[in-house]
Amino acid sequence: MFVAIDQEGMMINVAEKKWSRQRLMKLRSERSFICPTCKQEVDLKIGSIIAAHFAHKKYGECSTVKGNYESEYHMKGKHDLYHWFHRQHGIESVQLEPYIQETRQRPDLYIEYNQRKIAIEYQCSTIDMRSFKKRSQLYKQEGISYLWILGAKTLTRVGKQSYQLSPFQWNFVIKKKNAAPYLYAYCPNLRSIIVLYHILPFSSRTVISEHKHYPLPATSFQDVMKLQTHNKGNLRKEWLQKIKKFRLKPPGFQSKQSSRFHQYLYQMVHLPPSYLPSYAFLPLVYNYIFESPVYVWQGLILLFIQSIPLYGSFRVHDVYYAISMRMNDGFITVRSLTEPVSFITAIDAYLKKLAVLKVVVFDEKELLKKVKEIRWITQMDELLLEDTKIISTI
């Protein structure tokens, strides 16, 4: 940490630029320090590589210490962001590691921007999910906005526009109505903020996303916070590659859930998941609500529609019920998020897209009619062409 209290009760922030190495050495020789939160003694560390900071003499006694000792990576990132916010127009105040009495928490940074109070947490290691959610909820209860920034070193890139996100990392993802999720990360080695835009999950871990680097010295806070338009062509190409790989590459290890879906599908249509119709792979904004792969929950909806006679009608609530039963059976899992969104939102978006593709039509707001049979193509070349056609259409 960078902030402590000396024996005279003065708050000392050693991240401030006024502290030269000589002044820090003099400060350490003349004063003792305690943690502002737990009031335990801390040491002033002055290194040549790691920025000057305070460290608890007895680790583990402070309620605001998050996880293990702060790494060099974390401290450098927090230090960079602190000075970057100080240079920004429109930022009314910046505090480093302040103790917020209302929430009994100490965020890495606390800024005032456009008359809003924002707690900023820079997280470079995994912490307990319950602690993560509790911290966010406490900020929300006190009317404090919050922004979690992921340590970029924890991001796993698996393709040109593909990443793997763990269940913990999904808590950093920001959702806005009618917009695909996005995520902020910071790399102190590159001195760049990295934003993943338009995150579309294909499976429980794999997502496609456009990313952009914002070099800290040449970037404003307004630039970073502005949602960017995405290149639909690039994302479409990456999505089609994911479908093709899924269809052509034999599955390796299958989870219990995937194995159950495989068996169920074979019982129903005598085909493996690799032959699912193209309609089971639609890249939609609200796909993130389900942790299960896109082809599982969309495939189960298709099987429900297939059971309806051509030109037969069904209610939207019939689909909700069918999927909720599959959730109870363990076929489908909803993603655990800090601010959850109802699975109904994803189903509504999917049914509307099927209406655009003229598989169904809405007779009324809550009543649909099946107007096209679900075709199961058994020739792989033809199926891949159908994928391109359908994905390009939407």
C-alpha positions, 0 to 999 in steps of 0.5 A, spaced: 500 500 500 502 507 498 498 510 504 499 510 512 499 514 518 505 517 521 506 518 529 503 525 529 497 522 525 499 525 518 496 521 512 502 520 508 502 518 501 508 515 498 506 515 491 506 523 490 511 525 486 514 530 491 517 524 494 524 523 492 529 517 494 532 522 499 526 524 502 523 517 503 530 515 506 529 521 511 522 520 512 523 513 514 529 514 519 525 519 523 518 517 523 514 510 524 507 508 521 501 505 522 495 502 517 490 507 516 485 501 517 487 496 522 492 501 526 497 495 526 505 497 525 507 498 517 514 498 514 516 503 509 519 499 503 524 503 499 526 499 493 530 501 486 525 496 482 518 497 486 515 503 488 516 506 495 510 503 499 508 500 506 507 493 508 504 490 514 509 487 519 504 482 521 500 480 514 493 477 515 491 482 521 488 487 516 481 487 514 482 491 508 488 487 505 485 483 499 488 476 497 496 475 498 501 481 499 501 486 493 505 484 487 510 488 484 505 488 478 499 490 482 503 496 485 506 498 479 499 498 475 495 502 481 501 507 481 500 508 474 493 509 474 493 514 480 498 519 476 494 518 470 487 520 473 491 526 476 492 528 469 485 527 467 480 533 465 474 533 469 476 529 474 475 533 481 479 529 486 483 522 486 484 519 492 489 513 493 487 507 498 482 511 502 478 508 507 471 508 506 467 508 512 460 507 510 462 500 506 468 499 511 473 498 505 479 501 502 478 501 494 485 502 490 483 508 487 477 513 489 475 519 484 470 524 483 467 525 476 461 529 473 459 529 480 459 521 481 463 518 486 467 512 483 471 506 487 476 503 482 479 496 484 485 494 480 485 486 481 491 482 479 489 475 482 483 471 484 479 472 490 473 469 493 467 470 489 463 472 495 468 477 497 468 480 490 460 480 490 459 483 497 464 489 495 460 491 489 454 490 493 456 495 498 458 500 494 452 500 490 448 500 497 451 507 498 450 510 492 457 509 490 459 507 482 464 502 482 469 500 476 473 493 476 479 493 472 482 486 471 490 485 471 491 484 464 496 479 465 491 474 467 487 475 460 488 468 456 488 470 448 487 463 444 486 466 437 486 473 433 480 475 436 478 470 441 479 469 449 478 465 455 474 468 460 474 464 467 467 465 471 471 469 476 473 474 470 466 474 468 465 478 474 469 484 471 465 484 465 460 490 464 453 490 461 449 495 458 442 494 455 442 492 448 449 492 448 454 486 448 458 486 454 465 489 455 471 489 460 477 493 462 484 491 463 490 494 465 498 492 463 503 496 467 508 493 463 505 496 456 503 502 460 496 500 456 489 500 458 486 494 454 478 494 453 475 487 450 469 490 446 463 486 444 464 480 448 460 474 445 461 467 448 461 461 444 462 456 450 462 456 457 470 459 457 471 461 450 469 468 447 470 472 441 471 480 442 475 486 439 480 489 443 483 495 443 490 498 447 490 505 450 497 507 451 496 511 458 500 517 456 496 519 450 489 517 452 484 520 456 479 517 461 473 520 456 476 516 450 477 509 455 470 510 457 467 511 450 464 505 447 467 503 440 463 501 434 466 494 432 468 491 426 462 486 424 466 483 419 472 481 423 467 478 428 463 474 423 469 471 420 471 469 427 465 466 429 464 462 423 471 459 425 469 457 431 463 453 428 467 450 423 472 448 428 466 445 433 463 441 427 470 438 424 474 437 430 472 431 434 470 433 441 476 432 447 474 432 454 466 433 455 463 436 461 458 432 464 453 437 462 456 436 455 455 429 455 448 429 457 446 434 451 450 429 446 446 423 449 439 427 449 440 429 442 442 423 439 436 420 442 432 425 439 435 426 432 440 420 432 445 426 430 451 428 434 452 436 436 456 437 430 450 436 426 446 441 429 442 446 425 446 453 423 440 456 427 443 453 434 449 458 433 447 465 433 451 470 436 447 475 440 448 480 445 445 476 451 448 470 449 452 471 456 447 470 460 448 462 459 454 459 461 452 453 457 455 453 450 451 457 445 449 451 441 446 447 447 441 452 450 439 454 443 439 447 440 434 445 446 430 451 444 430 448 436 428 441 439 422 444 442 420 448 436 421 442 432 416 438 436 411 443 434 407 442 427 408 446 421 404 452 422 402 450 429 402 456 435 405 456 441 406 461 447 413 465 449 412 462 456 412 455 453 419 456 451 421 459 458 418 453 461 421 448 457 428 451 458 427 452 466 425 445 466 432 443 462 435 448 467 432 444 473 435 438 470 442 440 469 442 441 462 443 448 462 447 453 467 446 460 467 452 464 468 453 467 476 454 474 475 455 480 480 448 483 477 445 477 474 440 478 468 434 474 467 435 468 462 428 470 459 432 476 456 436 471 452 430 467 450 426 473 448 432 475 443 433 469 440 426 468 438 426 475 435 432 473 431 428 466 429 423 471 427 427 475 423 430 468 419 423 467 418 423 460 422 417 463 426 412 469 426 409 473 432 402 472 431 401 476 437 406 479 443 406 473 446 404 468 441 408 465 435 407 460 429 412 456 426 412 457 419 419 453 417 421 446 419 427 445 422 432 442 417 437 437 419 443 437 414 447 431 414 452 433 409 458 437 412 460 441 406 452 443 405 452 445 413 458 449 413 455 453 407 449 454 411 452 457 417 456 462 412 449 464 409 445 464 416 451 468 420 451 473 414 444 474 414 444 476 421 
